[in-house]
Structures are given as structure tokens and as C-alpha cells.
Amino acid sequence: MKPVSARDWVGVLGAILGAFMAVLDIQITNASLKDVTGALGSTLDEGSWISTSYLTTEIIIIPLSGWIASILGVRRYLLATAVLFLGFSTLCGLSWNLESMIAFRAFQGLTGGALIPLAFQIILTKLPPPKRPMGFALFGITATFAPSIGPTIGGWLTESYGWQFIFFLNIVPGLLLIGATWFALERTPMQLERIRGGDGWGIFTMAIGLAALTVFLEEGERKDWFGSPFICRMGATALVMLTAFLVIELWVAPRPLLNLRLFRDRNFALGSVINVCLGVGLYASAYVLPLYLAQVQGYNSLEIGRTIMWSGLPQLFLMPLVPKLMARFDSRKLIAVGLAIFGASCFMNYFLDADVAYDQLRFSQVLRACGQPLIMVPVSSLAMADVAPENAGSASGLFNMMRNLGGSVGIALTSALLTQREHLHSNRLGEAISLYNPLTRERLDALGSSFVARGFDSASATRMALGALDGTVRKQAYLQAYGDCFFLIGVTLCLAVTATFAAKRAAAAGGAAGAH
């Protein structure tokens, strides 16, 4: 077996840095969205397109990247993508209104999305099977650490320097990525003839279908789901186009864009299912917790980031240990333990009350950080154990797309659940409150007296007491609704454990694509 050269490691590390930036940029605006939309003169509802535009173009380019790389060559494509990503990141920071921000974010996602599967593909092609667990561990930092630390970095930069710097942050790592790619990856000739034989209808139906599906999932709750003609059109378009894509890829195209028959491999299929559930856990928890801290605890972006930091930083120390564990233990057991730990951390957040804030959340966040590395690295090795080298591009695109798709589904589910359960809990709590109830009268009298003591007249004090009681009910309803969201995430992760029992055992610390 040929040893891995220092130059190969530079190429792998550079590509992983690019993937880290791309994943970081998904979540980095979450804690700072209020500041960004305020500066651009738009509402929070309109500002949701800042994230949606990035996610939409990102999920389109991820499965396309393998095919484009086969035409341009990995080195040429990675260099072009890195330069464009850097340019559009800078333009995002220079945006002058919401429309320009959405356009630049869309192009940033289109270029940044390619960095994720390209990093995965470089690990598969540059590292021999025994070294791939370390490569997957480093890649795992991008997949699990970046979403956790994104709001922390975004909050700190916004509070310290201004929201523009959450985009300017990419400049230095981007230049390092360009330098590493230029130095480490070998030049290969372009194969433009592949364009002529390309799967045009497959590309078209997939791109339109995935774009419509992402918009449907991201904007559905804000636009009242099927009560909105726009969301209905997006849902119908996604269904028709993605069905057509499956038919084209499996039975029509002589040279399909993606080798969907990879899902016939049991470990790849089950690994992809686990990856979808991991995406639900990663992105839904990164969506719900900042929302809870802002809405219930009144935290600013810096305080939100400081709290979420505990689910990210421990991973830096734990991730390098995972390959050693994989050399000693069955990957399936590590995945099951990781999912159970991650799920348990979510169940801990089910029991929320008004006092649960930074100190009370720290342990569940650290527990989450312990579980995530045990999932990401082993599941990558397990899924890629029997994938041949010529299918590395398709496998990388499909596997990473599934995690991002799971993230979109997770955010959509928790967003809808939060709204519906808040209404349900508000109604149930409201039924227990009546002016004829002595306890309610006692509470209102106490509140009214406190307002009178502050100098308000009797009528105003009564009105304010009713408002305060209503606020208390709403807050309690939201606490229960947020708990329900964490419960759903925990159940999803625990259900994924069943997939690990159905998988075949992979070679210890060696199973990866290209092993056969």
C-alpha cells in the first residue's frame, strides 16, 4: 500500500476547510438574522429567504458536483468554486438591500455547496482504506461541529464588529483553501466530451425538484402550508419533478447523472437513512435552541452563541479519538451509542421551564457533543465500505445530500410542530383559567395590587394584570411546545438506532469507498 504523502494530506485538509466554511455558513446567520434584516430594512419573515436561498442552491449543487468534477477535473473545479465562494461571501457582506443579499446568498450556496462533496470525494480518492477513518473524523468536524459553532461565531462577530463580518470571516480560510488546492492537487485534463453525453433531463428534473422541495420545506410553515397557493405549487412541482428524475435515472438515461443503484447496497442505503436522521437532529436542534433562548429567555445573539458553544467545542477533542475506537469496536455499536447519547440529550431538553437557561443547558449540550462524533465518522465508513472507486462521485453527492435534506425536513417539522403545539397548549392552559376560579381571581388581585403600588390607577392595573396573566400562559405554552420539539428530535434519533442493527459489519477502521 502506497503511503499517504504530506502533499496529499495538505490537499485533504484544504478541502475539509472548504467544507467547514460551507456548512458553517448555513447556520452562521441564525443568531444574527434580526440584526441583518434590521440593517437591510426588511422583516424577519422576509429575511427567512436569506437562509432559504442558500439552502436551495446548495442542495442542488451537492449531487451535481461529482459530474462537474469529472468534466473539469477536481483541482480545476475546486479552485473555481473556492474563488467564486470567496467573492460571493464578500458581496453578501456588502449587500445594500434584501434583494441583493438573497441573490448573493443563492450564488454563495451554489458555490459553497460543491465544497462539501468535493472534500468527501478527495478523502475517498486520496486516502487508502486504513487512513480513511481519520479523514472522515476531520470531515465530521465540518458536518457536526460547524452547525453547532455557527451561531456562536455569528453572534460574537455581530455583537463585536457588525453583521457584515459573518460573511467576511470566509476570506482568510478561503485563501488558505485556494493555496492548498493549487499546491496539493494534481492537474488533470478536462473531459468536455462528457457534456455531450450528459444526462440533461436528469439534471433539469433534479435541480427543479430539489429547489421546489427545499422552498416547500423552508417556507411552508411561514406561509401556512397548503393554505398558500405558492406552497401548493412548490409541493406539486417537487413531487412531479423528483418522480420524473427517479424514472429517468433508473430506466431512461443511458448515462445517468447519479448512480441510484448504489442504494441496492444495504450498508449504503441504511447509512443514508441514518444520515437523514442525523441531519434532522443536527439542524433541527440548531434551529430550535437559539429560537427558545431568544424568545423565552430574551438572549441576544452573543448570549445564544455562548450557550450553544458547549455542543461544539468538546467535539474538537473527541473527534480525533473516534478512529481509535473504530479500530477496537464494531462501527454499528458506536453509531448506536452515539445516536442514543444524542437522543438522550434531546430528551433532557423536553423538561423545560422558565429557569432553564445557560447553566441548566450546559450538561445536555456537552452530552450532545459526545454523541455526534460517534455517529458521523463510523456511519461514513459503514456506508462507503462497498462503494467502488468509480462511484465515489455519485456516492459522495448522494450521501451528503441526504444529510442536508434531513436538515431541511427537521427544520420544517419542528417549525410546524412549534406553532401547532403552542396553540394546543395555550388552549388547554386557557381552559383552566376563569374569572370564576378563585385561584385565578387571587392571582389577578395580586398582580393588580402590584401595579397599583407602582402608581397605576385601578382600571389600568386590572388591564395590565390580565395582560401579564396572558403573557404567563403564552410563555408556559411555548415552554411545553419547545419541549415537544426536542422530544420529536430525540425520537427520530432513537428510531435511527434500528437501522444500525440491520447493517452488515464493516472491516474495522478500514471500510470505505474504494476498498473493493
C-alpha angles and dihedrals in degrees: 000000000000112000119241110255125222087246091058091051090051089054092048094047092047092051091047090052088055092050090048091055092048094051092041090056091059093065104022094089094050098086092039102043093108091055093045095048091044091053092047094048098244138119125255089249092055090043091062086083089068088072097031094055091052094047093046097055092037094058090048095054098043096074091036094055097081092056094045090048090052088057102041099026123249095265096050094043094047092049093049092046093048093050093048093045089053091049095049092045089057091047090052088059090049095049114139100195141006095268093055091046092052092048094049092045090053091054090043089056092046091056099032093049090063091058091068101059092034090059090049091048092050090053089052095048102035101042126062117231096266091054098044097086088063089048091049090048090056090045088049089064088064094047101044108014097047096057089047097049097037097087090044094055092040093050094048094047092047094050095042105037110003135273093279090073093065084073099035086056088082095063100083097040089044092056090048090052091051092049094048092048093048092050104038111033119077123236115252128185119257117251101208092163087076089071091064092053094040125130097252097169090046091053092047097048093043095049095048093041096050092043092051092045093051093049089046091053098039099043101029098093094044091052098043096258111245091008086075119076089208093056091045089054091048092050093048092046092051093049095048097042097044091047089051090048092054092049092048095047096045103038114006114040115080089204106027120206091230128025098234090175086079084085088069086074104090097216094047091049095046092042088054091051090052089047091055090052090047089052089052090051097044100045100032093052090045088052100043101043098055089046091053093047092049098042103037104025097032094230121169122226094271093051090047091052092047090055097045091047089083092068091054115037098058089058091068089065098037101046097069090053094058096078088055090052090048090056090058106032138047109266091225091060092048091051092049092049091047093050091047092051093046090047092048091053089055093048088054088060090053089082098065125162134170092273097055105109139121099330096041094047097049097086095049089048092052090047089053089052090054094052102046099064090051089060106039102050100041094043091053091052093043094050095046097043096106102026113121119230093249089059095051093105095051093042093050093048095046096043095050093041090056092057093049091046089052088052092054091047091048094051091046093049096047092044091053093042092050092055096043096044092046089056091046094049092044091054093047093048090044091056089061093053118079134153086233091058110098092215091053091048090049092051093047092048091052092049092045092050091051091053092046088052088057091057103266121137120249097259093048091045091053092049092047092047090055089049092049092050091049089050091052091051092048092048092051090048091053091048090056092044092052088049089054090053092054090047090055091050091049092050091050092053093047092050088055088062088073090063091060092060091055094051124097119247112262125211110276113264091342111071110114141123115296096031089120 
